[in-house]
Amino acid sequence: MIEAGNYPTSPNAQPPADDKVVACIGLGLMGGAMAANLLKAGYAVQGFDLDPAAMTRLKQLGGAMAPHPAAAASGASIALIMVSHSKQVEQVLFGPQGVASALPAGGVVWVASTIPAANMQDFAQRLAAHGLLAVDGPVSGGMTGAEAGTLTVIAGGSDAALAAAHGAMQACSQTVHHVGGVGAASTIKVINNLLAASHVALTAEALALGMRAGVDPKQLVQVIMQSSGTSRMFEKRAARMVAEDHTPHASIGTFLKDLDIALDTAESLHCPTPIAIAARQVFKMGADAVMARASDTLLLKIYEQLEGVDTASNPGEAPCRHSNKN
């Protein structure tokens, strides 16, 4: 069970150097868009990413490029971390030339990445030893929400940490939910992603069934979106799957990573998750068949490889060749 623990700074913590300077570590689809909204809100952004193109985009928007995370954090009051997974978070925080070595004492580290709650709690304790506050602050809303500044921030941490990061979180979001201590937010985000991934997999499966049965896929999407079977992920993905619009908004690999976190969490709590396990199998097939970085809309194509389902065939050409009943 997650305890709402607060993580105090060290006794000699000093006020940050400049409360309008934010270090943004990770400038991909999500981090880059969040950095852009911070700039629009009047913050100075010092950014770092391993991708030179992402760094160039930040510079074109008016941000400053830093050669490493420590340089980005120097003189900032907040460090926003938006990288892919827990090992990367640890590296950019505590590795050579990491954020923790350079962010002024009293500064706050907002970890927006989706990582296991236990890892987030560990990082918060280690940041406290450096005189730094931590916000467990994963976000929901995807690339479109990041670009529009309408993300939902799920925020956990001490009152001091949440207050220090509030302005930056508001600049990137429409809603900020304060949910308790460090770890609580990561747990809620993992549960959200378990649902989202399962809905994406079911969207692909439902479309494959309808197309194989000879139903007009566009009409199917229209009807479901106005019926009880709809979901936010169906509404965001179904039409794009049918139109074969595979512009990456979220990747197969990201959903697979998130499901792995959710399933590991469930296993540690002895909580059965048969539906999420099945959804993970679909995403794993997708990662193996196409590419982990490919758009999750490509999951519909996976059903072409399953016995009895061929989304490329003419609608109504043949019934499914197998039954779920024994």
N, C-alpha and C positions, 0 to 999 in steps of 0.2 A: 504494500500500500504506500502511496506517495504521502509523505508528511510535509505540511506547509512550513518548511524550514526557511529562516532568514539567514543570510550570509553576510556578516558584518565586515567592514573594512578594518584594516589595521589601525591602531591608535594614532599613528603619525600621518594619516591620510590628509592631504591638502586639497584645496579647491582646484578644479581643473583649470588649464591655462586659458582656454577660450571656449565659452559655451555655445558658440555658433560655428564651430569646426567639427566636422564628422569625418572619421576615417571609414571608408567603405572597402571592405575586403571581400572580393568576389563580385565581378561586374558582368556576369552572364545575363541571361534573359530576365531573371528576377532582380538580381543585384544591380544591374545596370539601370533598369527602369526605376528602382527605388532611389538610386543615387541621383537620377535626373529630377525626381520629385523633391528631393532634399534641396537641390540647387534652386528649383523654382520657389521653394519656401524661404529662400534667403540664407541657407546654410552654405558655408564653404566646405567643399568636399575634396578630401585627399584620398585617392583611390589606388588600389593595387589589384592586378589580376595577371595570371600567367599568359593570357592571350593578348598579344600586342594590339590586335584590332579592337578589343574591348577597352583598352587603355586609351587608344586614339579617340574612340567615341566619347569617352568621358572628357577628354581635353577639348573636343569640339563643342561640348555642352557648357564648358566653362570651369570644369573641375581641374584639379592638379594631379598629375601622374606621379606616383611614388615608386621607387625601385624595389621596395620590399615592405612587408606589413609594418615593421617598426617605424619606417620613415613616414608611412601614412598616418600612424598613430601619434607621432610626435606633435605636441601642441594641441591635440584634439581633446574634446571633452567626452566624446562618444565614439565607440568603434562598433560599426555595424558589420556583422559577419554573416555572409550569405554564400556559403560554399556547399559542396555536394553532400558530404558525409562527415561522420564524427572524427575520423582520422585526420581529415583536412582541417576541421575546426581546431583540433589539438595542435596541429602543425603551425597554423597561422597565429595561434595564441601563444604557444609555449616553445616552439621550435626556434632555431637560430634566427635572429632578427624578427622575433615574434612581437605581437601587439603588447603582451604583458610586460615586456622589457622597456617599453617606450611610452605607453599611455600614461599621462600624469596621474599621480595618486589622487584618488577621489573620483576618477573618471569611471564611466560605465561601459560595459561591454554588452551589447545587445546581440545575442545569438539568434538569428532568424532562420537558420537552417533547421531541417527536421532531423533530429538525432534522438537516440534513446535517453529517457529521463535520467537513468543512472549516470550516464556520461555527462549530461548537463549539470547534475548535482556535483559531480567530481570537479568539473571545470570551474564552477562557482566557488568552491572551497579553495582551489588553487589560485584563482584570481584574487580572492580575499587576502591571501598571503602577500600579494603584491600591492595591497591597499586599493583594490579596485572592486567596484560593484558589478553585479551580473544581472541581466534580464534574460530569462528564459522566454524567448519571444518568437516562436514560429508563426508563419503567416499562411493565410489561405486566400485563394482568389485567382491564382495562376498568373500567367503572363499578362492577360488582359487587365486584371485587377492591379497588377504592379504598374503597368503603363498608365492607367487611369488614376492611380492614387486611391483606389477604392478597396484595398486589401482589408481583410480582417486580421488583426493582430491578436494572438492568444498570449497573454503576458503573465508571467509569474516572477516573483522576486520580492525583495523587501520594499517597503514604502519609499525609502530613499532612492532605490534604484529605479523604480517605476516612475517616480516624479522626475528624476534626472533625464530619463529617456522619453518622457511623454511627448515633448514637442516634436522630436524626430519621428516617433511612431505616428503621431497625428499627420505629419507631412506625407506619409506613405500610405495612409489607410483611411477608410471610412468609419471603421469601428475598432475600438480597443477594448478587449475583455480582460479585466484583472481577475485571475482565477485562483490565486493563492501563492504558494511558495515556489521556489525553483524546483522543477520536475513536474509540477502539475500541468503546466502549459504543454510541455512536450508529450505528456501522456494523452491529453485531450487531442492534440494534433495527430498523434498516431491513430487514435480511434477514428478521427475524421477521415484520415487517408485510407484506413481499412474500408470504410464505407465508399469513399470516392472510387477507389480502384475496383472494388467489387461491382459498382454501378457501371463503370466503363466496360469491364469484361462482359457483364450482362447485356449491355447495349449492343456490343458486337454480336453476341450470341442471338439476341432477339432479331436483329437485322438479318443475320444469316438464315434463321428459320423462316422469316417472312419471305425473303427473296427465293429461297428454295421451294417454298410453297406457291410461288407465283404471284405474290402480292406486290403491287407497285411500291417500291421502297420509299418514294417521296410521299405517297399517300400514307404509308405506314407511319412515317415520322410525324406527319401532321396530326394524325389521329392520336397517337400515343402522347404527344406533347399536350393534348387537351383531355387526356384521360388519366385514370388513377395509376397507371403504370409508369408515368413519367418520373424523372428525377432531374436535378440540376445537371448532372453529368450527361444524361441522355440528351437534354436540351442543348448542351454545349458540344456534344460529340456526334450525335446521330447524323445530322445533316451533312457534316463534314466527312464522315465515313462514307456515306452514300455518294457524295460528290467527288470522292477520292482527293479531298483537300488534306494533304499531309504536311502542311506547314507546321513545324514543331511549336506547340504551345506547352506541352508536357511530354516527356519521353517515356518509352517503355521501361528503360532502365531505372528512372526515378521512381516510378510506381512499384517496380520490383523491389527496389531498396526499401521503400516505405512499408511494403507488405512484409518484408523480412523483419523489420523492426517490430511491426505489430504482432507477428506470429511469435517472435522471441519473447516479447512482453507477455503475451497470452500464455505461452508455455511456462514461463517463470511463475505465473499466478495460477497454473493448473486450470486454465479456462479454455474449454473446447471452442474451436473456430473452424468448423468444416467448410463453411462457405468461403471464407477468406483463403483457406488452403486451396480450394478449387480455383479461385480467382488467380492465385499465385501461379498455378500450373499454366494457365492461359498466358500470363505475362512472361513466364519462363519460355514457353514455346515461341512467343513473339520475339524475345531477345535472341533466341537461338536461330530463328528463321530469317530475321531481317537484321536488326542491329539495335543494341541497347539504347543508342542515342536517337533512334528513329521515333517519329511521332506515335503516340498511343492510338491514333486513328487507324493505324495499320493493323490493329488486332483483328479487324474484320477479315483480312486476308488469311489469317491463321486458319480460319474455318475451311478454306479451300483445301487444306492439308489433312483435314479430319475426315474419316470415312463417312460417306453418305451426304456430305455437305459441300456444294460447289457454288460459291457466290458468283462465279464467272459464267455459269451456265445460263441458258435462256430461262426466264421465269416460267415455272410450271412444266418444265421439260420432263422432269421425272420426280417421283417422290423420294424421300429420304430412304436410304438403303438399309437402315438399321433402326432398331427400336430401343428405347431406354428400358423397356419391360423385358424381363427374362421369361 
